[in-house]
Amino acid sequence: MAPTDRRRMVLGISGGIAAYKACELIRLATKAGFEVRVIMTRAATEFITPLTLRTLSNNKVVTDMFEEPERFEIEHVSLAQWADVFVVAPATANVIGKMASGIADDMLTSTVLACKSPKVIAPAMNTAMWENPITQRNIETLRDFGFIVLRTDKGQLACGDIGYGRMIPPERILQHAIRAVRRSDRWSDLRCLVTAGPTREPLDPVRFIGNRSSGKMGYAMAVELWQRGAEVTLVSGPVCLDPPEGIEVVPVSTTREMLEACAARFSSVDVAVFSAAPGDFAPADPSDSKIKKRPDAGRLVVELEQNPDIAAALGEVKRKGQITVGFAAETERLVENASSKLAAKNLDMIVANDVTAEGAGFEVDTNIASIVYRSGQVEMLDRMAKSQLAAVIADRIESLL
Ligand SMILES: Cc1cc2nc3c(=O)[nH]c(=O)nc-3n(C[C@H](O)[C@H](O)[C@H](O)COP(=O)(O)O)c2cc1C
């Protein structure tokens, strides 16, 4: 998170087996820059000790509504006001039911009721409890009241059942907490399309022509836009990155598939960021069977044909008000090449980087970019993490909204 972001989390822990995962959530949240204060239900203290949570959070853990307060303030109200985000993880069926009904008979539920900040609820329970229409109704009620209720994972539960009801992992819960504190009204109704990664152009059923794109820049871009509150679709070539939480990922392989996936969605998006590295050429006649080695021939000649240009094709059908951002990976005459691409593809800005420079381009976690605008203005940026560059690009997009 950026240093200016709000970062105070109240973590409510209720009495389920998944309570032990709250330890990891505190660790990750603290690392991400949150100050965490914990409230436990009485049942939660049967599963993990306040001592562990106090040590991890470096703060007093509240368990009892009627204990002597440290300062003269009404603690459930002061904690409710202190919180930038209130996370309940795990949220038992019982606590979900109480929150949905406005019951406030312990410190956790009282503080939730008094809290006006965003509330992120991570349910965890046995499959039958989860599927029970009463629980589902309570979840719908909470969503209607603006609570961010996360889905559950399917898997083997502590009780031995296999099904939905398992709490999603702490790192994914944290992403929702970060989004809850970062999201802004500017982005909340916007739909964004981001492309990422390389493409694979088949030579035969087992071989392809690819490129060195890791997808890191596009994934960072998608996460940044999602955290600001946008709805994001990520059209991704084959990469070794985990699908980001909350983002619809459309996997594709070839440039033509990437174009098809983007074209199907382009008219309904407000912002499109083309950060993928689609292959410019594809074998004209890929073989149906594996090309065999020939002992007599030292060379294999493959004819390539030019692929369609995704950003240029969509630039032709771009409507007024839509914002499109391109990326240009260059090895020479950076700004000059980027400027002509910006015009040819009808982009609002293009992020140019010299992929031969150390700490820039493919595979690494940092980038050194220059942003070229429609006005002809060029903004030269220092070397920075791809996540930081994504934030700069999002700021520049925001100024055009
Ligand atoms: C071993 C054990 C595991 C439990 N796990 C869960 C659970 O994962 N989810 C849940 O909703 N309830 C679970 N319960 C039931 C809750 O602990 C019970 O409903 C309790 O009243 C919840 O209190 P609280 O919501 O105030 O924390 C479990 C109970 C036991 C004994």
The ligand as a Gaussian input file, in Angstrom:
#p B3LYP/6-31G(d) Opt

LIG

0 1
 C      -14.546000     -28.025000      17.380000
 C      -15.547000     -27.015000      16.938000
 C      -15.397000     -26.410000      15.713000
 C      -16.312000     -25.473000      15.277000
 N      -16.118000     -24.882000      14.055000
 C      -17.025000     -23.992000      13.613000
 C      -16.859000     -23.376000      12.358000
 O      -15.881000     -23.605000      11.628000
 N      -17.795000     -22.495000      11.936000
 C      -18.887000     -22.196000      12.691000
 O      -19.709000     -21.397000      12.230000
 N      -19.057000     -22.752000      13.898000
 C      -18.167000     -23.644000      14.394000
 N      -18.336000     -24.216000      15.611000
 C      -19.481000     -23.817000      16.431000
 C      -19.224000     -22.474000      17.109000
 O      -18.055000     -22.554000      17.893000
 C      -20.431000     -22.088000      17.954000
 O      -21.536000     -21.803000      17.112000
 C      -20.132000     -20.894000      18.838000
 O      -21.274000     -20.573000      19.563000
 C      -19.713000     -19.711000      18.010000
 O      -19.534000     -18.599000      18.845000
 P      -19.105000     -17.208000      18.256000
 O      -19.827000     -17.043000      16.964000
 O      -19.521000     -16.224000      19.273000
 O      -17.631000     -17.227000      18.094000
 C      -17.421000     -25.147000      16.094000
 C      -17.560000     -25.752000      17.341000
 C      -16.640000     -26.672000      17.768000
 C      -16.817000     -27.309000      19.122000

